[in-house]
Amino acid sequence: MTKRLLLTLSGILVLAATRVNGQPNPNEHPVLTACKHDIARFCSKVPPGQGKVKACMKEHLSQLSEPCKEALFQAWLRD
Protein backbone atom coordinates (compact mmCIF):
# COMPACT_ATOMS: atom_id res chain seq x y z
CA MET A 1 0.00 0.00 0.00
CA THR A 2 1.41 3.36 -0.92
CA LYS A 3 2.09 6.14 1.57
CA ARG A 4 -0.44 8.33 -0.23
CA LEU A 5 -3.20 5.75 0.15
CA LEU A 6 -2.34 5.27 3.81
CA LEU A 7 -2.45 9.03 4.35
CA THR A 8 -5.83 9.18 2.64
CA LEU A 9 -7.15 6.39 4.85
CA SER A 10 -5.79 7.99 8.00
CA GLY A 11 -7.30 11.35 7.10
CA ILE A 12 -10.66 9.77 6.50
CA LEU A 13 -10.49 7.89 9.78
CA VAL A 14 -9.66 11.08 11.62
CA LEU A 15 -12.61 12.87 10.05
CA ALA A 16 -14.98 9.96 10.59
CA ALA A 17 -18.41 10.90 11.83
CA THR A 18 -20.68 8.48 13.65
CA ARG A 19 -24.26 7.85 12.64
CA VAL A 20 -27.00 9.40 14.71
CA ASN A 21 -29.98 7.18 15.50
CA GLY A 22 -28.80 4.68 12.89
CA GLN A 23 -29.42 7.11 10.03
CA PRO A 24 -26.77 7.37 7.31
CA ASN A 25 -24.89 10.64 7.19
CA PRO A 26 -25.13 12.10 3.66
CA ASN A 27 -21.86 13.98 4.23
CA GLU A 28 -19.94 10.82 5.12
CA HIS A 29 -16.90 10.16 2.96
CA PRO A 30 -17.29 7.17 0.57
CA VAL A 31 -14.24 5.42 2.04
CA LEU A 32 -15.61 5.67 5.55
CA THR A 33 -18.94 4.32 4.35
CA ALA A 34 -17.27 1.41 2.54
CA CYS A 35 -14.78 0.64 5.32
CA LYS A 36 -16.94 1.20 8.39
CA HIS A 37 -17.61 -2.52 8.91
CA ASP A 38 -13.96 -3.41 8.32
CA ILE A 39 -12.86 -0.84 10.89
CA ALA A 40 -15.42 -2.18 13.36
CA ARG A 41 -14.45 -5.79 12.64
CA PHE A 42 -10.68 -5.49 12.83
CA CYS A 43 -9.96 -2.35 14.82
CA SER A 44 -12.89 -1.70 17.17
CA LYS A 45 -10.75 -2.14 20.28
CA VAL A 46 -7.96 0.11 19.01
CA PRO A 47 -7.98 3.53 20.68
CA PRO A 48 -7.97 6.33 18.10
CA GLY A 49 -5.07 8.70 17.84
CA GLN A 50 -1.40 8.58 16.94
CA GLY A 51 -2.12 6.55 13.80
CA LYS A 52 -3.21 3.45 15.73
CA VAL A 53 -6.36 2.79 13.69
CA LYS A 54 -4.45 3.37 10.46
CA ALA A 55 -1.80 0.88 11.59
CA CYS A 56 -4.49 -1.63 12.49
CA MET A 57 -6.13 -1.31 9.08
CA LYS A 58 -2.75 -1.69 7.40
CA GLU A 59 -2.14 -4.92 9.35
CA HIS A 60 -5.44 -6.29 8.01
CA LEU A 61 -5.14 -4.95 4.46
CA SER A 62 -5.38 -8.39 2.87
CA GLN A 63 -8.55 -9.11 4.88
CA LEU A 64 -10.43 -5.91 4.05
CA SER A 65 -13.67 -6.26 2.12
CA GLU A 66 -13.62 -5.66 -1.61
CA PRO A 67 -15.86 -2.56 -1.33
CA CYS A 68 -13.43 -1.07 1.19
CA LYS A 69 -10.41 -1.83 -0.99
CA GLU A 70 -12.20 -0.38 -4.03
CA ALA A 71 -13.17 2.81 -2.17
CA LEU A 72 -9.58 3.24 -1.00
CA PHE A 73 -8.32 2.75 -4.55
CA GLN A 74 -10.86 5.25 -5.96
CA ALA A 75 -9.88 7.81 -3.30
CA TRP A 76 -6.24 7.33 -4.22
CA LEU A 77 -7.06 7.93 -7.90
CA ARG A 78 -8.90 11.18 -7.11
CA ASP A 79 -5.92 12.61 -5.21
C-alpha positions as CSV (number, residue, x, y, z in Angstrom):
1,M,0.0,0.0,0.0
2,T,1.4,3.4,-0.9
3,K,2.1,6.1,1.6
4,R,-0.4,8.3,-0.2
5,L,-3.2,5.7,0.2
6,L,-2.3,5.3,3.8
7,L,-2.4,9.0,4.3
8,T,-5.8,9.2,2.6
9,L,-7.2,6.4,4.9
10,S,-5.8,8.0,8.0
11,G,-7.3,11.3,7.1
12,I,-10.7,9.8,6.5
13,L,-10.5,7.9,9.8
14,V,-9.7,11.1,11.6
15,L,-12.6,12.9,10.0
16,A,-15.0,10.0,10.6
17,A,-18.4,10.9,11.8
18,T,-20.7,8.5,13.6
19,R,-24.3,7.9,12.6
20,V,-27.0,9.4,14.7
21,N,-30.0,7.2,15.5
22,G,-28.8,4.7,12.9
23,Q,-29.4,7.1,10.0
24,P,-26.8,7.4,7.3
25,N,-24.9,10.6,7.2
26,P,-25.1,12.1,3.7
27,N,-21.9,14.0,4.2
28,E,-19.9,10.8,5.1
29,H,-16.9,10.2,3.0
30,P,-17.3,7.2,0.6
31,V,-14.2,5.4,2.0
32,L,-15.6,5.7,5.6
33,T,-18.9,4.3,4.4
34,A,-17.3,1.4,2.5
35,C,-14.8,0.6,5.3
36,K,-16.9,1.2,8.4
37,H,-17.6,-2.5,8.9
38,D,-14.0,-3.4,8.3
39,I,-12.9,-0.8,10.9
40,A,-15.4,-2.2,13.4
41,R,-14.4,-5.8,12.6
42,F,-10.7,-5.5,12.8
43,C,-10.0,-2.3,14.8
44,S,-12.9,-1.7,17.2
45,K,-10.7,-2.1,20.3
46,V,-8.0,0.1,19.0
47,P,-8.0,3.5,20.7
48,P,-8.0,6.3,18.1
49,G,-5.1,8.7,17.8
50,Q,-1.4,8.6,16.9
51,G,-2.1,6.6,13.8
52,K,-3.2,3.4,15.7
53,V,-6.4,2.8,13.7
54,K,-4.4,3.4,10.5
55,A,-1.8,0.9,11.6
56,C,-4.5,-1.6,12.5
57,M,-6.1,-1.3,9.1
58,K,-2.7,-1.7,7.4
59,E,-2.1,-4.9,9.4
60,H,-5.4,-6.3,8.0
61,L,-5.1,-5.0,4.5
62,S,-5.4,-8.4,2.9
63,Q,-8.5,-9.1,4.9
64,L,-10.4,-5.9,4.0
65,S,-13.7,-6.3,2.1
66,E,-13.6,-5.7,-1.6
67,P,-15.9,-2.6,-1.3
68,C,-13.4,-1.1,1.2
69,K,-10.4,-1.8,-1.0
70,E,-12.2,-0.4,-4.0
71,A,-13.2,2.8,-2.2
72,L,-9.6,3.2,-1.0
73,F,-8.3,2.8,-4.6
74,Q,-10.9,5.2,-6.0
75,A,-9.9,7.8,-3.3
76,W,-6.2,7.3,-4.2
77,L,-7.1,7.9,-7.9
78,R,-8.9,11.2,-7.1
79,D,-5.9,12.6,-5.2
